[in-house]
Amino acid sequence: MRIGIGYDIHRLVEDRKLFLGGVEIPYCKGLLGYSDGDVVLHAIADAMLGSLSLGDIGQHFPDTDPKNKGISSREILKKVASMVSERGFGVHNVDTVILAEEPKVHPYRDMMRDCLAEELAVTRDRINIKATTNEGVGSIGKGEAIAAYAVVSVTERDIKCQSA
């Protein structure tokens, strides 16, 4: 078993859609980013990469590459999951915490878990999403940003040899 940790933060701005955990959430602002800015998926992807010492999403999806402009974070997560799979590993479980004053995340939690379970090819009971506020402290507490932390464990898949 290998374990990785990820973190991401983006500023909230007007005239952007808000995506968290692969789900579009109705809100008056969205996260600024070269991609769709989904901090939850970015933190999870970074944790997955970290678990196998593969760097971070900035290395694999740089904001200097025009093909990454506006990329869906679900696409990033799919590509990272493929990288993990190619190395003989699969996601065992994901634990994530979202830091946001608004909007309330709880009504969308199960949709996020379903999205992640689908993208990572695991059952929903292996995905945990928590949310908390920053108690009015800093840019998150002032409602200027949203952040996420993620811890991901991956396990080596059983490889069965067939005899000739």
Secondary structure by P-SEA (a helix, b strand, c coil): cbbbbbbbbbbbbccbbbbcccccccccbbbbcccccaaaaaaaaaaaaaaaccccccccccccccccccccaaaaaaaaaaaaaaacccccbbbbbbbccccccccaaaaaaaaaaaaaccccccbbbbbbbcccccccccccbbbbbbbbbbbbcbbbbbcc
